[in-house]
Amino acid sequence: MNNVEALDKEFGLVADLVKLTARDLPDHTTFILDGRRQSYAETVKLMARVAASLQRDGVKQREAISVCASTSIEYATLFLGALSIGVVTAPLAPSSTPEQLEGMVKDSGAKLLFLDATTADSLKNAGDAGTIRISLDGSDCGKPFAEWLAPEGAAVTPAKIDPSDPFNIIYSSGTTGIPKGIVQSHRMRWAHVQRANAFQYDRTATTLLSTPLYSNTTLVSFFPTLAGGGTVALMKKFDAHRFLELASSLRATHAMLVPVQYHRIMSQPDFDTYDLTSFRMKFCTSAPFSGALKTDILKRWPGGLVEYYGMTEGGGSCVLVAHEFPDKVDTVGKPGEGHDVRLIDENGVEVGPGEIGEIVGWSGAIMNGYHNQPGKTREAQWIAPDGRIFIRTGDVGRFDEDGFMKLMDRRKDMIISGGFNIYPSDLEGILAKHPAILECAVVGIKSVEWGETPLAFAVLRPGMSATAEELREFANSKLGKTQRISKIELVESLPRSAIGKILKRELRDEYEAKRA
């Protein structure tokens, strides 16, 4: 059996597909980073050593390990080794605050914490006295990865992995401080790789990834590449010029990028001088993707362009194959095969054809739930009349006459900046701690660089004084890197509805009108 035949099966394991490629093409490259290459044979050997080490340290099937580090080949291989024996990986965002990281490690229940020199300071209070720390870069923040690994040939107890078993826990920004842990199953990831199999991921593919390994955006292309037996080229940090250099020199065939990255790449003065003819497919997800930018990419960048619209939580997704439907670039496409996407009103009742409603979706790719938060899990669900559980997106849209989804607005106040989700209430909670602030509100405003960026409005307490810049520095010193407020406007009052709710749309619209 080869990878193609295995992907036709109703269910399988990504780790097993990696082993298939190693069997057939042991010298084929799995990972590339900064000129270093690791073959499939080397990857499978290291996966086995990781598995033996986890079992030696008492990590059981369905239990979690936490990883908070910069992108590395060790990080990628650790993930695969854990998967091979049913151990759950909880990849954490280094940009989170120390308090958030501490909470996520605790919530995951991880007794092993993998980190590196770039994240050591933020993680100094994470875990407890019994937590084992392993440094992926060999620095003194933990036991060096090379020393932690069991010797080659160490015994590994095989695991019988059920489709419903947890694959990973992806922590998504929450509205009350500690992010929610989205538990994705092996069944869900298998559905992802099967869907992606239509986009020419095979053993000749080279996927260039410049988003971090903790991001679900990255994993949406990372695992399909490995399932197909291809090569994953990793970047520690995105740089538009360097991306183009690597794409050209490596003859990249696939890429996953967020809109702000596409914007920066297409804005490079020398973009048209690079040979990008090797590209088969490019993907985008995680943030609003303008029709004008899609059109520019279709015109100037060889290969197809596919946009995924959906939630990390799963449920129904829409797919826009933009190169096949260039006249639909202002939509996010049609529901994917096997995906049921519907629109509901504020009372949870389906709306009629052509009407606007909140987007909810069902498919075989759906989360098990939020880790340790059954109440939040129920809040994210809509139960269809036939009893199926749909995931609520909080986004508002409508289907056009051809069945393509047009996003209208977001019912939630979430801001998407550079592909990262930012919840205004998190920022407001920090800002409100300043003694001079009476009340505040945060909205997302349009940004050419980031897509959206947080803007705060603040009302000062009577008799108190503070400059907007002082308040901004106060808040940003306590926020994660991806959450930082771009600007603060001091106002006399905040507009409110008859029942006292702050009218954020009025704030945003008035500000946008002033700067138009």
Sequence and secondary structure as in RCSB ss.txt:
>XXXX:A:sequence
MNNVEALDKEFGLVADLVKLTARDLPDHTTFILDGRRQSYAETVKLMARVAASLQRDGVKQREAISVCASTSIEY
ATLFLGALSIGVVTAPLAPSSTPEQLEGMVKDSGAKLLFLDATTADSLKNAGDAGTIRISLDGSDCGKPFAEWLA
PEGAAVTPAKIDPSDPFNIIYSSGTTGIPKGIVQSHRMRWAHVQRANAFQYDRTATTLLSTPLYSNTTLVSFFPT
LAGGGTVALMKKFDAHRFLELASSLRATHAMLVPVQYHRIMSQPDFDTYDLTSFRMKFCTSAPFSGALKTDILKR
WPGGLVEYYGMTEGGGSCVLVAHEFPDKVDTVGKPGEGHDVRLIDENGVEVGPGEIGEIVGWSGAIMNGYHNQPG
KTREAQWIAPDGRIFIRTGDVGRFDEDGFMKLMDRRKDMIISGGFNIYPSDLEGILAKHPAILECAVVGIKSVEW
GETPLAFAVLRPGMSATAEELREFANSKLGKTQRISKIELVESLPRSAIGKILKRELRDEYEAKRA
>XXXX:A:secstr
  HHHHHTSSS  HHHHHHHHHHH TTSEEEEETTEEEEHHHHHHHHHHHHHHHHHTT  TT EEEEE    HHH
HHHHHHHHHTT EEEE  TTS HHHHHHHHHHHT SEEEE TTTTTTTTTSS TT EEEETT  TTSEEHHHHS 
 TT         TTSEEEEEEE  SSSS EEEEEEHHHHHHHHHHHGGG  STT EEEE S TTSHHHHHHHHHH
HHTT EEEE SS  HHHHHHHHHHTT  EEEE HHHHHHHHT TTGGGS  TT  EEEE SS   HHHHHHHHHH
S SEEEEEE  TTBS  EEEETTT GGGTTS  EE TT EEEEE TTS B  TT  EEEEEE S B  EETT HH
HHHHTEEE TTS EEEEEEEEEEE TTS EEEEEESS  EEETTEEE HHHHHHHHTTSTTEEEEEEEEEEETTT
EEEEEEEEEE TT    HHHHHHHHHTTS GGG  SEEEE S   B TTS B HHHHHHHHHHHH 
